[in-house]
Amino acid sequence: MFEDWLADVKRYVPDPDETAVAGIIRYCGIALQTRDASLVSFGDPEETGRVREHFLKRKLGLSDSDDVLDHEIAAVGHRMNDTTFRNRVTVYYLLAERFGKLGVFHHDSPAAAPLAEAPVVAPVIAEPVVTEPVVAEPAIAPPPP
């Protein structure tokens, strides 16, 4: 399956970053299992809005205006106008490439690393608390009247 997505990316980029392609495939995950979800419809404003909000803003961390991002999405759609089936992996690759963000999909890149490592702390073992046993005093009944 990886080869199929890579071959499609190679239609537009002669020597693609294979690690980034693999990372995009991992990012898309289950969406690539159905034909409809594996394609991007540039004619559907809801679809391009999802690409802008979920991929460009959330995943790539872009903060450009919606107009700028929509223009770039349209430019990728125009670049791919030789086909009616625009694969999501290829669209995402071309967008990440346009914004210089392919490194986001490398496992060892700073963008893919966790923000902060939790410090390693040795467990604290408390000393056992020794208490004196409590002995109940026998109750003495008052003398009878």
N, C-alpha and C positions, 0 to 999 in steps of 0.2 A: 504494500500500500504506500509506503514511504516513497518508493520509486515513482509511483504515479503522480504524487503531489510534486515531487522534485522535478519530474519531466515537464509538468505544466509551468512551474516557475521558470524553468530554463527556456521556455518559449519567449520570455520577456527579458530575462537576465542570463547572459551566456554562462557566467561562472558564479552561481549563487552561493551564499554562505549556507552550507548544508547543516551546520549546527543550528543556525537560526531557523531554517525550514523545519527541522525536527522539533525545535522548541515551540514553533507556531502550531505544529500538529498536536503537540502535547497540550498547549493552551486551548485549542479548539475542542479537543477531546471527543465526547460523545456526539457533538454537533456534526461531525464528519461521517457519522454512520448512516444518516439519511440523506438522500440526494437533495431534497429541498433545502435542508439546513446547511448543506455543504456548499451551497451557491449563494452569491450576493446579487440581489436585484437592484441595480442602480436606478431603475425607474420607480422604485417604491420609496417614498420619503420616510416611511417608518423604518425601513431596513437601513437606509443610509444614516438615519438618526441613531439607530442602535450601533452601527459601526463607529460613528463619531463619539457617542457617549461611553460605550462599553470598551471599545478597543483603543481609540485614540486618547481619550481622556483618562479612563481608569487604568488600562493596562500600560500604555506608553507614558502616561503621566503628563500629557500635553495640556497647556493652559491657553493656547491660542483661541481667538474668538471663533464662534461657530461658523461665521462666514469664511474665515481662512481655512478651517478644517473641512467644511463642505466643498470649498474650491479644490482642495487636494484630493478629496474622495472623487469628485467629478473628473479630475485630471487622470486619476488611475482608471476610472471607468472608460474614459475616452481612449486611453492607451490600450485598453483591452477590448476595443470595439470590433475586433476581428472575430469575436465569438459571442454567442448568446449565453454560453455557460461559463460564467466567471467564478472560478473556484475560490472559496473563502481563503484557503491557505495562500494562494497567489495574491489575492487582493491585500491581505494583511502583510505579506512579505513586501509588496511594492510600496505600501503606505509606510511601513517601518523603515524601509530603505530611504524613502523621500525625506523622512524626518531624522535620519541618522540614528535610529533606535534599534537596529538589529541586535545589538549587544544585550538588550533586555532579555533575549531568548537564549543566552548562553548561561549555562548553570553556574559557571565560576565568575560571572561578571558581577560588579558591585550592585547593579540594578536588580539582579536576581537573588542576591544574598539577603539574609535577614537583616533588619535594621540594626539590631543590637544583640550581642550574645549575652545570655544570662550568665552571671558570674557563678563559678563553681564554689560552693560553700560546703565545708565539711559538716556532717551532722553533729549536733550538740548532744552529748550523752550526759544526762543529769545523774548526779550522784544519788544513790537510793537514800530516801529519807527514813531515818530510824527513829521511831517514836516509842516511848515507854508504853507498855500495855496498860490499859485502863482497867482497874479492878473495881468492880462495884462494891460499895460498902453494904454490909447486910443491914437491912432495915430492922430497926428495933421498935417493937410495938410498945405503945405506952402502957403503963400498968393499969389493970382493971379497976374500976371505981368501987 
